[in-house]
């Protein structure tokens, strides 16, 4: 499932919950409002175009790269703008792990 699909479902569910609790009143279909919010958000978050599996694969690749000292050597932080630890956190996040407890 693409993140955009799960985002749309989450927005629609949140709107329905707010409407059911009486916090908001919707004058049109929830799906129409959710789609408009979704479209506005997805243009701001480029990673939403990746599937969950693609994010996991990218995270795994990053984690393997930072563990290989031949690849992630002294020069790599200069080339990519971040330390191995920074990329461990990024890789863990992409894999859906808590970066504080992962690795």
LINSUL-V626956 format. One record per residue. N is the residue number from 1. SS is DSSP state (H for helix, E for strand, - for the rest). BURIAL is b if it has 9 or more other ideal C-beta (glycine too) atoms within 8 Angstrom, else e. Layout:
{{N/SS/BURIAL} {N/SS/BURIAL}}
This chain:
{{1/-/e} {2/E/b} {3/H/b} {4/H/b} {5/H/e} {6/H/b} {7/H/b} {8/H/b} {9/H/e} {10/H/e} {11/H/b} {12/H/b} {13/H/e} {14/H/e} {15/H/b} {16/H/b} {17/H/e} {18/H/b} {19/H/b} {20/H/e} {21/-/e} {22/-/e} {23/-/e} {24/-/e} {25/-/e} {26/-/b} {27/-/e} {28/-/e} {29/-/e} {30/H/b} {31/H/e} {32/H/e} {33/H/b} {34/H/b} {35/H/b} {36/H/e} {37/H/b} {38/H/b} {39/H/e} {40/H/e} {41/H/b} {42/H/b} {43/-/e} {44/-/e} {45/-/e} {46/H/e} {47/H/e} {48/H/b} {49/H/e} {50/-/b} {51/E/e} {52/H/b} {53/H/e} {54/H/e} {55/H/b} {56/H/b} {57/H/e} {58/H/b} {59/H/b} {60/H/b} {61/H/b} {62/H/b} {63/H/b} {64/H/e} {65/H/b} {66/H/b} {67/H/e} {68/-/e} {69/-/e} {70/-/e} {71/-/e} {72/-/b} {73/-/e} {74/-/e} {75/-/e} {76/H/b} {77/H/b} {78/H/e} {79/H/e} {80/H/e} {81/-/e} {82/-/e} {83/-/e} {84/H/b} {85/H/e} {86/H/e} {87/H/b} {88/H/b} {89/H/b} {90/H/b} {91/H/b} {92/H/b} {93/H/b} {94/H/b} {95/-/b} {96/-/e} {97/-/b} {98/-/e} {99/-/b} {100/-/e} {101/-/e} {102/-/b} {103/-/e}}
